[in-house]
Amino acid sequence: MRFSKTLLASTALAMSAGAVAAEDMADSMTLVSWGGAYQKSQVKAYTEPYKEMNPNVEVVWDESSAEAVAKLRAMEEAGNVTWDLVDVVIADAMRLCDEGLAMEIDADEVLAPAPDGTPASEDFGDLLMSDCFIPQIVYSIVHGYRTDVEAWNGKTPTSVCDVFDLETFPGKRSMYKAPLYNMEWSLLCDGVAKEDIYDVLSTDEGVSRALAKLDTIKDQTVWWSAGAETPQLLADGEVVIGSTYNGRLFSVIAEQNQPVAMLWDGQIFDLDGWIIPEGLPEDRLARVLDFVRFATDTQRLADQAKYISYGPARASSAPLVGKHIELGIEMAPHMPTDPANTQNVILMDFPWWADHRDDLDAKFQSWLAN
């Protein structure tokens, strides 16, 4: 059962006007996210305060966002979509939208305006990169490294290309078990200019070149799927350097006080947000729209930054970012968008990845298996 834009708009407008009674909304939601410190920040900033206002609503979390595209495809094929709201990266949101698996929305009808009345479409601005995407955060993929590696003889990594330097910085690495991020870094560190990365990667020769660079560290690499894995591997000393989301590294460095440091060089900006699966029953859709309007308002997005070092996606939220709720430290310098951290940023080409991800996934997994 698919809902038209007209029905979605009328439902959203009714929600904003308070016309949908609680008894007409589902009394449970299944939210899909990534687990770890990030999901904890969502629970604290979004679902706990929402449940205080709606104590009869049950919130079930599923930590399958890394497999969201494949699982939603399977659910659609089976005619049984069990998820109500899914946290995905923008490239996956674009794919799901293109395939009709995510619902198209009108930001100004579904999302709350800023406190000063600025429409959501202006407040989120250029981050509304897909008709189906509801932005939450700006984050980055970065590397963290152990600060106590005796074999490094007092040296510390200063460049993302040090990840490929096994002679100066010996030891195990941890890298994402997918082509995303790895292909950009490998080409950059093989001499390709940042502005040429995606042109090169669009050719078979470019893909082979990227994989050949990854070959140089393949036997020293632990491959991760969940964002919590690299921080744990670093904390346990199983790896000496590894990639993950900047907020996960903030947690292991600032909250757990592990001997780990952040390597901001070569960080790759990314966007994360919600998609609503296509074809939800009307009561589930009504509940999801009610929650989304609450969870993406200016204050809620700023509140998430109290728990994790990801930048809120709304312009009106940025001035409200303050101190970590437990540590009492200012969070702004720990954001990937802080000027001190943006000296060598790779800007991901989201539409390119939406078009090429399936093909490169297959090639990467084939390479990984050999």
KAHU-V703440 format. One record per helix or strand. SS is the DSSP state (@ for helix, = for strand). FROM is the first residue (numbers start at 1). LEN is the number of residues. If there is no record, write none. Layout:
ss=SS from=FROM len=LEN
ss=SS from=FROM len=LEN
This chain:
ss=@ from=5 len=12
ss=@ from=22 len=3
ss== from=28 len=5
ss=@ from=36 len=18
ss== from=58 len=5
ss=@ from=65 len=14
ss== from=85 len=5
ss=@ from=90 len=9
ss== from=102 len=1
ss=@ from=107 len=4
ss=@ from=120 len=8
ss== from=134 len=13
ss=@ from=150 len=3
ss=@ from=160 len=5
ss== from=173 len=4
ss=@ from=182 len=7
ss=@ from=194 len=8
ss=@ from=204 len=12
ss=@ from=218 len=3
ss== from=221 len=4
ss=@ from=228 len=9
ss== from=241 len=5
ss=@ from=246 len=10
ss== from=260 len=16
ss== from=277 len=1
ss=@ from=282 len=14
ss=@ from=298 len=7
ss== from=311 len=2
ss=@ from=315 len=4
ss== from=323 len=1
ss== from=330 len=1
ss=@ from=332 len=3
ss=@ from=339 len=3
ss== from=346 len=2
ss=@ from=350 len=20
